[in-house]
Amino acid sequence: MNERVVLVRVFNLERDTEYFSAAGIALAPGDRCVVDHNGLQMGMVLNLLDAGAGLGEHLDRVVRPAGTDDLTAYARNLQEADQVLSSTREIVSRHSLPMHLVAAEYTLDRSHLRIYFTAPHRVDFRALLRELAAVFSTRIELRQMGARDEAKIKGGIGRCGRIVCCHSFLREPPSIPMEIAYDQELFVSPERITGICGRLMCCLAYEHGMYKREIAKMPKLGTRVTYGKRRGKVISHNIFHHTITILTDNNERLEVAPTEVEVIVPDRR
């Protein structure tokens, strides 16, 4: 017998999207629901599907459709998260800890309070944790994160003028090594290809494969070539125009098709 499974966007700061067991609960896409996901959380149903028998045993569950009290509690928790951060900053300052607080969130039933922070190194926050638990009278989790995770939670506007990808749709931002910029011949200052998180922009990876394929069809940078009666070397590629730029021995810059040049094979004698 098939089991009802729903895909839910959880309304937590990490914006998890997970499958949940919804046995015996009537839901439709767009409905708000309460799920058991590291504590009770508000979420929205994205899709419904029938899964094989036994799958639901391995999934977190939908507790109930969200009622008026749930929606009110969720809104109140959002409002009080800022107050939590303000109070926590005062306590952190008193403990002289090198922590930068990013955000805070309650579970729906306020049984769990998670506080996100960044720090230059590991922090011994045991004493802080005890004081926070006494102040807020709930279970406290302090979660250290990196610069990219902070941008994912807080959002912002990228150089393209749009909301940064990690906040709008990119759930697991990849690591972007400098080699990706080199492969695309982005010989610019690092600041021009750095995102608001201080790391290389995630969008550099989107077209990386295309750059590698197209550039592989062209002579490498520095290759000596002839163009008609002129000689020179390749100094750049333009994969969109399918051209290369050569600097001739007479210091002329010529943009030509790769098929119009002939590679000079070095004399190995």
PyRosetta script that sets phi, psi and omega in degrees:
from pyrosetta import init, pose_from_sequence

init()
pose = pose_from_sequence("MNERVVLVRVFNLERDTEYFSAAGIALAPGDRCVVDHNGLQMGMVLNLLDAGAGLGEHLDRVVRPAGTDDLTAYARNLQEADQVLSSTREIVSRHSLPMHLVAAEYTLDRSHLRIYFTAPHRVDFRALLRELAAVFSTRIELRQMGARDEAKIKGGIGRCGRIVCCHSFLREPPSIPMEIAYDQELFVSPERITGICGRLMCCLAYEHGMYKREIAKMPKLGTRVTYGKRRGKVISHNIFHHTITILTDNNERLEVAPTEVEVIVPDRR")
pose.set_psi(1, 131.5)
pose.set_omega(1, -179.8)
pose.set_phi(2, -71.6)
pose.set_psi(2, 153.7)
pose.set_omega(2, 178.5)
pose.set_phi(3, -115.8)
pose.set_psi(3, 146.1)
pose.set_omega(3, 179.1)
pose.set_phi(4, -80.1)
pose.set_psi(4, 124.4)
pose.set_omega(4, 178.4)
pose.set_phi(5, -124.8)
pose.set_psi(5, 141.2)
pose.set_omega(5, -179.7)
pose.set_phi(6, -124.5)
pose.set_psi(6, 145.5)
pose.set_omega(6, 172.9)
pose.set_phi(7, -95.3)
pose.set_psi(7, 122.7)
pose.set_omega(7, -172.7)
pose.set_phi(8, -124.3)
pose.set_psi(8, 133.6)
pose.set_omega(8, 168.8)
pose.set_phi(9, -87.7)
pose.set_psi(9, 111.1)
pose.set_omega(9, -177.5)
pose.set_phi(10, -78.8)
pose.set_psi(10, 134.6)
pose.set_omega(10, -178.9)
pose.set_phi(11, -86.9)
pose.set_psi(11, 55.3)
pose.set_omega(11, 171.4)
pose.set_phi(12, -107.2)
pose.set_psi(12, 172.7)
pose.set_omega(12, -174.9)
pose.set_phi(13, -64.9)
pose.set_psi(13, -27.0)
pose.set_omega(13, 179.3)
pose.set_phi(14, -86.3)
pose.set_psi(14, -3.0)
pose.set_omega(14, 175.2)
pose.set_phi(15, 50.2)
pose.set_psi(15, 51.1)
pose.set_omega(15, 178.7)
pose.set_phi(16, -64.0)
pose.set_psi(16, 144.1)
pose.set_omega(16, 172.5)
pose.set_phi(17, -123.4)
pose.set_psi(17, 114.3)
pose.set_omega(17, -171.5)
pose.set_phi(18, -137.4)
pose.set_psi(18, 161.4)
pose.set_omega(18, 171.9)
pose.set_phi(19, -90.2)
pose.set_psi(19, 139.4)
pose.set_omega(19, 179.9)
pose.set_phi(20, -131.8)
pose.set_psi(20, 149.0)
pose.set_omega(20, 173.1)
pose.set_phi(21, -76.7)
pose.set_psi(21, 132.4)
pose.set_omega(21, -178.8)
pose.set_phi(22, -128.0)
pose.set_psi(22, 39.8)
pose.set_omega(22, -177.4)
pose.set_phi(23, -58.1)
pose.set_psi(23, 125.9)
pose.set_omega(23, 175.5)
pose.set_phi(24, 75.6)
pose.set_psi(24, 7.0)
pose.set_omega(24, -178.9)
pose.set_phi(25, -115.5)
pose.set_psi(25, 124.6)
pose.set_omega(25, -179.5)
pose.set_phi(26, -83.0)
pose.set_psi(26, 118.7)
pose.set_omega(26, -179.5)
pose.set_phi(27, -139.3)
pose.set_psi(27, 158.8)
pose.set_omega(27, 176.1)
pose.set_phi(28, -138.2)
pose.set_psi(28, 155.1)
pose.set_omega(28, 177.1)
pose.set_phi(29, -52.8)
pose.set_psi(29, 133.6)
pose.set_omega(29, -178.9)
pose.set_phi(30, 97.6)
pose.set_psi(30, -14.3)
pose.set_omega(30, 179.6)
pose.set_phi(31, -71.8)
pose.set_psi(31, 144.4)
pose.set_omega(31, 170.2)
pose.set_phi(32, -84.1)
pose.set_psi(32, 143.5)
pose.set_omega(32, -180.0)
pose.set_phi(33, -147.1)
pose.set_psi(33, 163.4)
pose.set_omega(33, 175.7)
pose.set_phi(34, -106.0)
pose.set_psi(34, 127.0)
pose.set_omega(34, -177.9)
pose.set_phi(35, -120.5)
pose.set_psi(35, 154.0)
pose.set_omega(35, 175.5)
pose.set_phi(36, -94.6)
pose.set_psi(36, 97.3)
pose.set_omega(36, -173.9)
pose.set_phi(37, -140.4)
pose.set_psi(37, 89.3)
pose.set_omega(37, -171.9)
pose.set_phi(38, 55.6)
pose.set_psi(38, 47.2)
pose.set_omega(38, -173.2)
pose.set_phi(39, 105.3)
pose.set_psi(39, 168.7)
pose.set_omega(39, -179.8)
pose.set_phi(40, -72.6)
pose.set_psi(40, 129.8)
pose.set_omega(40, -178.2)
pose.set_phi(41, -133.5)
pose.set_psi(41, 149.6)
pose.set_omega(41, 172.0)
pose.set_phi(42, -80.9)
pose.set_psi(42, 147.0)
pose.set_omega(42, 177.9)
pose.set_phi(43, -154.1)
pose.set_psi(43, 175.0)
pose.set_omega(43, 177.2)
pose.set_phi(44, -129.2)
pose.set_psi(44, 134.3)
pose.set_omega(44, -179.5)
pose.set_phi(45, -72.6)
pose.set_psi(45, 127.1)
pose.set_omega(45, 177.5)
pose.set_phi(46, -99.3)
pose.set_psi(46, -36.0)
pose.set_omega(46, -176.0)
pose.set_phi(47, -159.7)
pose.set_psi(47, 157.5)
pose.set_omega(47, 177.0)
pose.set_phi(48, -119.7)
pose.set_psi(48, 147.3)
pose.set_omega(48, 174.5)
pose.set_phi(49, -155.2)
pose.set_psi(49, 156.1)
pose.set_omega(49, 175.4)
pose.set_phi(50, -97.6)
pose.set_psi(50, 125.4)
pose.set_omega(50, -177.0)
pose.set_phi(51, -114.1)
pose.set_psi(51, 166.8)
pose.set_omega(51, -180.0)
pose.set_phi(52, -65.0)
pose.set_psi(52, 154.0)
pose.set_omega(52, 179.9)
pose.set_phi(53, -59.1)
pose.set_psi(53, 137.4)
pose.set_omega(53, 177.9)
pose.set_phi(54, 93.7)
pose.set_psi(54, -16.1)
pose.set_omega(54, -178.4)
pose.set_phi(55, -65.2)
pose.set_psi(55, -37.7)
pose.set_omega(55, -177.3)
pose.set_phi(56, -59.8)
pose.set_psi(56, -23.9)
pose.set_omega(56, 179.6)
pose.set_phi(57, -66.4)
pose.set_psi(57, -21.6)
pose.set_omega(57, -177.1)
pose.set_phi(58, -100.1)
pose.set_psi(58, 3.8)
pose.set_omega(58, -177.1)
pose.set_phi(59, -112.6)
pose.set_psi(59, 152.1)
pose.set_omega(59, 166.4)
pose.set_phi(60, -64.0)
pose.set_psi(60, 163.9)
pose.set_omega(60, -171.6)
pose.set_phi(61, -118.7)
pose.set_psi(61, 154.3)
pose.set_omega(61, 167.8)
pose.set_phi(62, -79.3)
pose.set_psi(62, 127.2)
pose.set_omega(62, -177.5)
pose.set_phi(63, -82.6)
pose.set_psi(63, -43.7)
pose.set_omega(63, -177.3)
pose.set_phi(64, -171.4)
pose.set_psi(64, 160.5)
pose.set_omega(64, 167.5)
pose.set_phi(65, -64.6)
pose.set_psi(65, 145.8)
pose.set_omega(65, -178.3)
pose.set_phi(66, -71.3)
pose.set_psi(66, 128.9)
pose.set_omega(66, 176.8)
pose.set_phi(67, -100.7)
pose.set_psi(67, -176.9)
pose.set_omega(67, -178.9)
pose.set_phi(68, -60.3)
pose.set_psi(68, -41.4)
pose.set_omega(68, 179.8)
pose.set_phi(69, -64.5)
pose.set_psi(69, -37.4)
pose.set_omega(69, 178.8)
pose.set_phi(70, -64.8)
pose.set_psi(70, -44.1)
pose.set_omega(70, -179.5)
pose.set_phi(71, -65.0)
pose.set_psi(71, -38.3)
pose.set_omega(71, 178.2)
pose.set_phi(72, -66.0)
pose.set_psi(72, -43.1)
pose.set_omega(72, -180.0)
pose.set_phi(73, -64.7)
pose.set_psi(73, -39.8)
pose.set_omega(73, 179.9)
pose.set_phi(74, -62.9)
pose.set_psi(74, -45.7)
pose.set_omega(74, 179.6)
pose.set_phi(75, -63.2)
pose.set_psi(75, -40.6)
pose.set_omega(75, 179.5)
pose.set_phi(76, -64.8)
pose.set_psi(76, -41.2)
pose.set_omega(76, 179.9)
pose.set_phi(77, -63.4)
pose.set_psi(77, -38.7)
pose.set_omega(77, 177.6)
pose.set_phi(78, -61.9)
pose.set_psi(78, -43.4)
pose.set_omega(78, -178.8)
pose.set_phi(79, -65.3)
pose.set_psi(79, -38.4)
pose.set_omega(79, -175.3)
pose.set_phi(80, -81.5)
pose.set_psi(80, -11.2)
pose.set_omega(80, 179.0)
pose.set_phi(81, -61.0)
pose.set_psi(81, -38.4)
pose.set_omega(81, 178.7)
pose.set_phi(82, -65.4)
pose.set_psi(82, -37.8)
pose.set_omega(82, 177.8)
pose.set_phi(83, -66.0)
pose.set_psi(83, -37.1)
pose.set_omega(83, 177.3)
pose.set_phi(84, -60.5)
pose.set_psi(84, -46.3)
pose.set_omega(84, -179.7)
pose.set_phi(85, -61.8)
pose.set_psi(85, -42.7)
pose.set_omega(85, -179.3)
pose.set_phi(86, -61.7)
pose.set_psi(86, -46.0)
pose.set_omega(86, 179.6)
pose.set_phi(87, -66.2)
pose.set_psi(87, -38.7)
pose.set_omega(87, -179.0)
pose.set_phi(88, -66.7)
pose.set_psi(88, -36.7)
pose.set_omega(88, 178.3)
pose.set_phi(89, -60.4)
pose.set_psi(89, -40.6)
pose.set_omega(89, 178.8)
pose.set_phi(90, -63.3)
pose.set_psi(90, -41.0)
pose.set_omega(90, -179.5)
pose.set_phi(91, -69.3)
pose.set_psi(91, -41.6)
pose.set_omega(91, 177.9)
pose.set_phi(92, -60.3)
pose.set_psi(92, -42.5)
pose.set_omega(92, 179.3)
pose.set_phi(93, -62.7)
pose.set_psi(93, -38.2)
pose.set_omega(93, 179.8)
pose.set_phi(94, -66.4)
pose.set_psi(94, -31.6)
pose.set_omega(94, 178.8)
pose.set_phi(95, -87.8)
pose.set_psi(95, -2.9)
pose.set_omega(95, 179.1)
pose.set_phi(96, 54.9)
pose.set_psi(96, 46.5)
pose.set_omega(96, 179.9)
pose.set_phi(97, -98.2)
pose.set_psi(97, 139.3)
pose.set_omega(97, -179.2)
pose.set_phi(98, -81.9)
pose.set_psi(98, 63.6)
pose.set_omega(98, -176.8)
pose.set_phi(99, -116.3)
pose.set_psi(99, 136.7)
pose.set_omega(99, 172.7)
pose.set_phi(100, -108.5)
pose.set_psi(100, 110.7)
pose.set_omega(100, -177.6)
pose.set_phi(101, -75.3)
pose.set_psi(101, 135.7)
pose.set_omega(101, -175.6)
pose.set_phi(102, -106.5)
pose.set_psi(102, -51.4)
pose.set_omega(102, -175.4)
pose.set_phi(103, -163.6)
pose.set_psi(103, 166.5)
pose.set_omega(103, 176.8)
pose.set_phi(104, -142.7)
pose.set_psi(104, 152.4)
pose.set_omega(104, 177.1)
pose.set_phi(105, -153.5)
pose.set_psi(105, 140.9)
pose.set_omega(105, 173.1)
pose.set_phi(106, -93.3)
pose.set_psi(106, 152.0)
pose.set_omega(106, 162.7)
pose.set_phi(107, -71.3)
pose.set_psi(107, 166.5)
pose.set_omega(107, -173.0)
pose.set_phi(108, -59.6)
pose.set_psi(108, -39.0)
pose.set_omega(108, -178.7)
pose.set_phi(109, -91.6)
pose.set_psi(109, 7.4)
pose.set_omega(109, 177.3)
pose.set_phi(110, 61.5)
pose.set_psi(110, 24.0)
pose.set_omega(110, 176.9)
pose.set_phi(111, -82.9)
pose.set_psi(111, -8.8)
pose.set_omega(111, -174.0)
pose.set_phi(112, -149.0)
pose.set_psi(112, 129.9)
pose.set_omega(112, 177.7)
pose.set_phi(113, -121.4)
pose.set_psi(113, 121.1)
pose.set_omega(113, 179.7)
pose.set_phi(114, -108.9)
pose.set_psi(114, 131.3)
pose.set_omega(114, 179.5)
pose.set_phi(115, -121.2)
pose.set_psi(115, 125.7)
pose.set_omega(115, -178.0)
pose.set_phi(116, -99.2)
pose.set_psi(116, 141.6)
pose.set_omega(116, 178.6)
pose.set_phi(117, -150.9)
pose.set_psi(117, 160.6)
pose.set_omega(117, 170.8)
pose.set_phi(118, -115.4)
pose.set_psi(118, 154.9)
pose.set_omega(118, 179.0)
pose.set_phi(119, -157.8)
pose.set_psi(119, 151.5)
pose.set_omega(119, -178.2)
pose.set_phi(120, -70.7)
pose.set_psi(120, -16.0)
pose.set_omega(120, 179.6)
pose.set_phi(121, -158.6)
pose.set_psi(121, 178.9)
pose.set_omega(121, 178.9)
pose.set_phi(122, -63.2)
pose.set_psi(122, 141.8)
pose.set_omega(122, -175.1)
pose.set_phi(123, -119.6)
pose.set_psi(123, 134.6)
pose.set_omega(123, 173.8)
pose.set_phi(124, -86.6)
pose.set_psi(124, 99.3)
pose.set_omega(124, -175.3)
pose.set_phi(125, -112.8)
pose.set_psi(125, 27.3)
pose.set_omega(125, -178.8)
pose.set_phi(126, -62.2)
pose.set_psi(126, -44.3)
pose.set_omega(126, 179.5)
pose.set_phi(127, -66.7)
pose.set_psi(127, -38.9)
pose.set_omega(127, 177.4)
pose.set_phi(128, -61.3)
pose.set_psi(128, -43.8)
pose.set_omega(128, -177.7)
pose.set_phi(129, -60.2)
pose.set_psi(129, -42.7)
pose.set_omega(129, 179.5)
pose.set_phi(130, -62.6)
pose.set_psi(130, -41.8)
pose.set_omega(130, -179.0)
pose.set_phi(131, -69.0)
pose.set_psi(131, -39.5)
pose.set_omega(131, 179.1)
pose.set_phi(132, -64.2)
pose.set_psi(132, -40.2)
pose.set_omega(132, 179.2)
pose.set_phi(133, -62.6)
pose.set_psi(133, -37.0)
pose.set_omega(133, 179.2)
pose.set_phi(134, -70.1)
pose.set_psi(134, -36.9)
pose.set_omega(134, -177.6)
pose.set_phi(135, -72.5)
pose.set_psi(135, -44.9)
pose.set_omega(135, -172.8)
pose.set_phi(136, -98.3)
pose.set_psi(136, -7.2)
pose.set_omega(136, 175.1)
pose.set_phi(137, 53.2)
pose.set_psi(137, 46.3)
pose.set_omega(137, 176.7)
pose.set_phi(138, -155.1)
pose.set_psi(138, 171.9)
pose.set_omega(138, 177.2)
pose.set_phi(139, -71.8)
pose.set_psi(139, 131.4)
pose.set_omega(139, -176.9)
pose.set_phi(140, -112.0)
pose.set_psi(140, 135.4)
pose.set_omega(140, 170.8)
pose.set_phi(141, -124.3)
pose.set_psi(141, 122.9)
pose.set_omega(141, 174.6)
pose.set_phi(142, -99.6)
pose.set_psi(142, 120.2)
pose.set_omega(142, -175.5)
pose.set_phi(143, -116.6)
pose.set_psi(143, 115.5)
pose.set_omega(143, 178.1)
pose.set_phi(144, -82.2)
pose.set_psi(144, 140.1)
pose.set_omega(144, -177.9)
pose.set_phi(145, -137.9)
pose.set_psi(145, 167.5)
pose.set_omega(145, 178.0)
pose.set_phi(146, -93.4)
pose.set_psi(146, -179.9)
pose.set_omega(146, -176.9)
pose.set_phi(147, -63.9)
pose.set_psi(147, -38.2)
pose.set_omega(147, 179.5)
pose.set_phi(148, -66.1)
pose.set_psi(148, -38.5)
pose.set_omega(148, 178.9)
pose.set_phi(149, -64.7)
pose.set_psi(149, -36.6)
pose.set_omega(149, 178.1)
pose.set_phi(150, -63.7)
pose.set_psi(150, -43.1)
pose.set_omega(150, 178.2)
pose.set_phi(151, -64.3)
pose.set_psi(151, -36.7)
pose.set_omega(151, 179.1)
pose.set_phi(152, -61.7)
pose.set_psi(152, -39.9)
pose.set_omega(152, -178.6)
pose.set_phi(153, -78.2)
pose.set_psi(153, -46.9)
pose.set_omega(153, -172.4)
pose.set_phi(154, -84.7)
pose.set_psi(154, -26.9)
pose.set_omega(154, -178.4)
pose.set_phi(155, 75.8)
pose.set_psi(155, -169.7)
pose.set_omega(155, -178.1)
pose.set_phi(156, 150.7)
pose.set_psi(156, 178.2)
pose.set_omega(156, -178.2)
pose.set_phi(157, -105.8)
pose.set_psi(157, 127.1)
pose.set_omega(157, 179.4)
pose.set_phi(158, -82.8)
pose.set_psi(158, -179.9)
pose.set_omega(158, -179.6)
pose.set_phi(159, -64.7)
pose.set_psi(159, -22.3)
pose.set_omega(159, 179.6)
pose.set_phi(160, -78.0)
pose.set_psi(160, -8.9)
pose.set_omega(160, -178.6)
pose.set_phi(161, 89.2)
pose.set_psi(161, 3.4)
pose.set_omega(161, 179.6)
pose.set_phi(162, -110.1)
pose.set_psi(162, 164.8)
pose.set_omega(162, 175.8)
pose.set_phi(163, -61.6)
pose.set_psi(163, 138.0)
pose.set_omega(163, -176.1)
pose.set_phi(164, -56.7)
pose.set_psi(164, 143.0)
pose.set_omega(164, -173.3)
pose.set_phi(165, -57.8)
pose.set_psi(165, -41.1)
pose.set_omega(165, -174.9)
pose.set_phi(166, -64.9)
pose.set_psi(166, -22.9)
pose.set_omega(166, -179.9)
pose.set_phi(167, -91.3)
pose.set_psi(167, -29.0)
pose.set_omega(167, -173.6)
pose.set_phi(168, -93.2)
pose.set_psi(168, -41.2)
pose.set_omega(168, -176.8)
pose.set_phi(169, -149.0)
pose.set_psi(169, -21.1)
pose.set_omega(169, -174.4)
pose.set_phi(170, -83.3)
pose.set_psi(170, 103.2)
pose.set_omega(170, -172.4)
pose.set_phi(171, -75.4)
pose.set_psi(171, -36.7)
pose.set_omega(171, -178.5)
pose.set_phi(172, -127.4)
pose.set_psi(172, 84.0)
pose.set_omega(172, -178.4)
pose.set_phi(173, -55.5)
pose.set_psi(173, 130.2)
pose.set_omega(173, -179.5)
pose.set_phi(174, -79.8)
pose.set_psi(174, 163.2)
pose.set_omega(174, 172.7)
pose.set_phi(175, -77.0)
pose.set_psi(175, 131.9)
pose.set_omega(175, -177.6)
pose.set_phi(176, -111.4)
pose.set_psi(176, 101.4)
pose.set_omega(176, 178.8)
pose.set_phi(177, -77.2)
pose.set_psi(177, 159.2)
pose.set_omega(177, -178.9)
pose.set_phi(178, -63.5)
pose.set_psi(178, -22.5)
pose.set_omega(178, 179.7)
pose.set_phi(179, -60.2)
pose.set_psi(179, -29.9)
pose.set_omega(179, 178.9)
pose.set_phi(180, -64.4)
pose.set_psi(180, -40.9)
pose.set_omega(180, 177.1)
pose.set_phi(181, -65.8)
pose.set_psi(181, -40.6)
pose.set_omega(181, 178.9)
pose.set_phi(182, -63.7)
pose.set_psi(182, -42.4)
pose.set_omega(182, -179.9)
pose.set_phi(183, -59.9)
pose.set_psi(183, -29.8)
pose.set_omega(183, -179.8)
pose.set_phi(184, -94.3)
pose.set_psi(184, 5.7)
pose.set_omega(184, 177.7)
pose.set_phi(185, 57.4)
pose.set_psi(185, 41.1)
pose.set_omega(185, 177.2)
pose.set_phi(186, -89.3)
pose.set_psi(186, 74.8)
pose.set_omega(186, -178.0)
pose.set_phi(187, -86.9)
pose.set_psi(187, 70.1)
pose.set_omega(187, -178.1)
pose.set_phi(188, -127.9)
pose.set_psi(188, 172.9)
pose.set_omega(188, 177.6)
pose.set_phi(189, -65.7)
pose.set_psi(189, 142.8)
pose.set_omega(189, -178.0)
pose.set_phi(190, -54.9)
pose.set_psi(190, -30.1)
pose.set_omega(190, -177.7)
pose.set_phi(191, -60.9)
pose.set_psi(191, -29.0)
pose.set_omega(191, -176.6)
pose.set_phi(192, -76.4)
pose.set_psi(192, -17.1)
pose.set_omega(192, 180.0)
pose.set_phi(193, -120.5)
pose.set_psi(193, 21.5)
pose.set_omega(193, 179.8)
pose.set_phi(194, -106.4)
pose.set_psi(194, 135.8)
pose.set_omega(194, 179.3)
pose.set_phi(195, -83.7)
pose.set_psi(195, -178.5)
pose.set_omega(195, -177.7)
pose.set_phi(196, -67.4)
pose.set_psi(196, -16.0)
pose.set_omega(196, 178.5)
pose.set_phi(197, -81.6)
pose.set_psi(197, -7.6)
pose.set_omega(197, -178.3)
pose.set_phi(198, 87.0)
pose.set_psi(198, 4.1)
pose.set_omega(198, 177.2)
pose.set_phi(199, -111.1)
pose.set_psi(199, 166.2)
pose.set_omega(199, 177.7)
pose.set_phi(200, -59.4)
pose.set_psi(200, 142.4)
pose.set_omega(200, -174.9)
pose.set_phi(201, -63.4)
pose.set_psi(201, 136.5)
pose.set_omega(201, -179.7)
pose.set_phi(202, -60.9)
pose.set_psi(202, -31.2)
pose.set_omega(202, -175.4)
pose.set_phi(203, -67.3)
pose.set_psi(203, -12.8)
pose.set_omega(203, 176.2)
pose.set_phi(204, -61.6)
pose.set_psi(204, -25.3)
pose.set_omega(204, -177.2)
pose.set_phi(205, -81.8)
pose.set_psi(205, -17.7)
pose.set_omega(205, -172.1)
pose.set_phi(206, -62.6)
pose.set_psi(206, -42.0)
pose.set_omega(206, -175.9)
pose.set_phi(207, -109.1)
pose.set_psi(207, 12.5)
pose.set_omega(207, -175.0)
pose.set_phi(208, -58.9)
pose.set_psi(208, -43.3)
pose.set_omega(208, -179.6)
pose.set_phi(209, -61.9)
pose.set_psi(209, -40.0)
pose.set_omega(209, 179.5)
pose.set_phi(210, -65.5)
pose.set_psi(210, -42.3)
pose.set_omega(210, 178.1)
pose.set_phi(211, -58.0)
pose.set_psi(211, -46.9)
pose.set_omega(211, -177.5)
pose.set_phi(212, -62.9)
pose.set_psi(212, -41.2)
pose.set_omega(212, -179.7)
pose.set_phi(213, -65.3)
pose.set_psi(213, -44.9)
pose.set_omega(213, -175.3)
pose.set_phi(214, -72.4)
pose.set_psi(214, -41.5)
pose.set_omega(214, -178.7)
pose.set_phi(215, -67.2)
pose.set_psi(215, -29.0)
pose.set_omega(215, 178.6)
pose.set_phi(216, -64.4)
pose.set_psi(216, -20.1)
pose.set_omega(216, 179.9)
pose.set_phi(217, -85.5)
pose.set_psi(217, -4.2)
pose.set_omega(217, -174.9)
pose.set_phi(218, -115.3)
pose.set_psi(218, 157.9)
pose.set_omega(218, 174.9)
pose.set_phi(219, -60.4)
pose.set_psi(219, 143.1)
pose.set_omega(219, -178.9)
pose.set_phi(220, -67.6)
pose.set_psi(220, 158.8)
pose.set_omega(220, 175.4)
pose.set_phi(221, -59.1)
pose.set_psi(221, 137.7)
pose.set_omega(221, 179.4)
pose.set_phi(222, 88.8)
pose.set_psi(222, -8.1)
pose.set_omega(222, -179.9)
pose.set_phi(223, -66.8)
pose.set_psi(223, 133.5)
pose.set_omega(223, 175.6)
pose.set_phi(224, -79.5)
pose.set_psi(224, 131.5)
pose.set_omega(224, -177.8)
pose.set_phi(225, -137.9)
pose.set_psi(225, 164.5)
pose.set_omega(225, 170.9)
pose.set_phi(226, -116.0)
pose.set_psi(226, 143.5)
pose.set_omega(226, 176.2)
pose.set_phi(227, -132.9)
pose.set_psi(227, 102.2)
pose.set_omega(227, -170.9)
pose.set_phi(228, 63.6)
pose.set_psi(228, -123.5)
pose.set_omega(228, 177.8)
pose.set_phi(229, -95.2)
pose.set_psi(229, 0.1)
pose.set_omega(229, -179.3)
pose.set_phi(230, -91.8)
pose.set_psi(230, 151.4)
pose.set_omega(230, 175.0)
pose.set_phi(231, -122.8)
pose.set_psi(231, 149.5)
pose.set_omega(231, 179.2)
pose.set_phi(232, -175.6)
pose.set_psi(232, -163.6)
pose.set_omega(232, 179.4)
pose.set_phi(233, -133.9)
pose.set_psi(233, 153.0)
pose.set_omega(233, 179.7)
pose.set_phi(234, -75.9)
pose.set_psi(234, 129.1)
pose.set_omega(234, -179.6)
pose.set_phi(235, -118.6)
pose.set_psi(235, -12.6)
pose.set_omega(235, 175.8)
pose.set_phi(236, -165.0)
pose.set_psi(236, 161.2)
pose.set_omega(236, 175.8)
pose.set_phi(237, -120.3)
pose.set_psi(237, 149.6)
pose.set_omega(237, 172.1)
pose.set_phi(238, -128.0)
pose.set_psi(238, 98.0)
pose.set_omega(238, -173.8)
pose.set_phi(239, -72.3)
pose.set_psi(239, -19.0)
pose.set_omega(239, -178.0)
pose.set_phi(240, -81.2)
pose.set_psi(240, -35.6)
pose.set_omega(240, 175.7)
pose.set_phi(241, -92.1)
pose.set_psi(241, -6.1)
pose.set_omega(241, -176.7)
pose.set_phi(242, 57.0)
pose.set_psi(242, 48.2)
pose.set_omega(242, -180.0)
pose.set_phi(243, -132.1)
pose.set_psi(243, 165.8)
pose.set_omega(243, 171.9)
pose.set_phi(244, -125.8)
pose.set_psi(244, 155.9)
pose.set_omega(244, 174.4)
pose.set_phi(245, -109.6)
pose.set_psi(245, 129.5)
pose.set_omega(245, 177.2)
pose.set_phi(246, -116.2)
pose.set_psi(246, 145.5)
pose.set_omega(246, 174.3)
pose.set_phi(247, -105.8)
pose.set_psi(247, 112.7)
pose.set_omega(247, -176.1)
pose.set_phi(248, -75.7)
pose.set_psi(248, 168.4)
pose.set_omega(248, 178.7)
pose.set_phi(249, -65.5)
pose.set_psi(249, -15.1)
pose.set_omega(249, 177.0)
pose.set_phi(250, -98.5)
pose.set_psi(250, 16.7)
pose.set_omega(250, 178.2)
pose.set_phi(251, 63.7)
pose.set_psi(251, 31.7)
pose.set_omega(251, 171.9)
pose.set_phi(252, -94.0)
pose.set_psi(252, 142.4)
pose.set_omega(252, 174.0)
pose.set_phi(253, -104.8)
pose.set_psi(253, 122.2)
pose.set_omega(253, -177.9)
pose.set_phi(254, -125.7)
pose.set_psi(254, 129.4)
pose.set_omega(254, 175.0)
pose.set_phi(255, -100.6)
pose.set_psi(255, 116.0)
pose.set_omega(255, -172.9)
pose.set_phi(256, -138.0)
pose.set_psi(256, 166.1)
pose.set_omega(256, 175.7)
pose.set_phi(257, -76.1)
pose.set_psi(257, 145.5)
pose.set_omega(257, 179.1)
pose.set_phi(258, -57.8)
pose.set_psi(258, -29.7)
pose.set_omega(258, -179.4)
pose.set_phi(259, -72.4)
pose.set_psi(259, -12.7)
pose.set_omega(259, -178.0)
pose.set_phi(260, -90.3)
pose.set_psi(260, -3.7)
pose.set_omega(260, -179.2)
pose.set_phi(261, -116.0)
pose.set_psi(261, 160.6)
pose.set_omega(261, 177.2)
pose.set_phi(262, -124.9)
pose.set_psi(262, 128.9)
pose.set_omega(262, -178.4)
pose.set_phi(263, -71.8)
pose.set_psi(263, 133.3)
pose.set_omega(263, 176.5)
pose.set_phi(264, -85.0)
pose.set_psi(264, 115.6)
pose.set_omega(264, 178.8)
pose.set_phi(265, -80.3)
pose.set_psi(265, 122.4)
pose.set_omega(265, -178.3)
pose.set_phi(266, -60.6)
pose.set_psi(266, 144.0)
pose.set_omega(266, 175.5)
pose.set_phi(267, -78.6)
pose.set_psi(267, 114.8)
pose.set_omega(267, -174.7)
pose.set_phi(268, -94.2)
pose.set_psi(268, 9.7)
pose.set_omega(268, 179.9)
pose.set_phi(269, -73.2)
pose.dump_pdb("model.pdb")
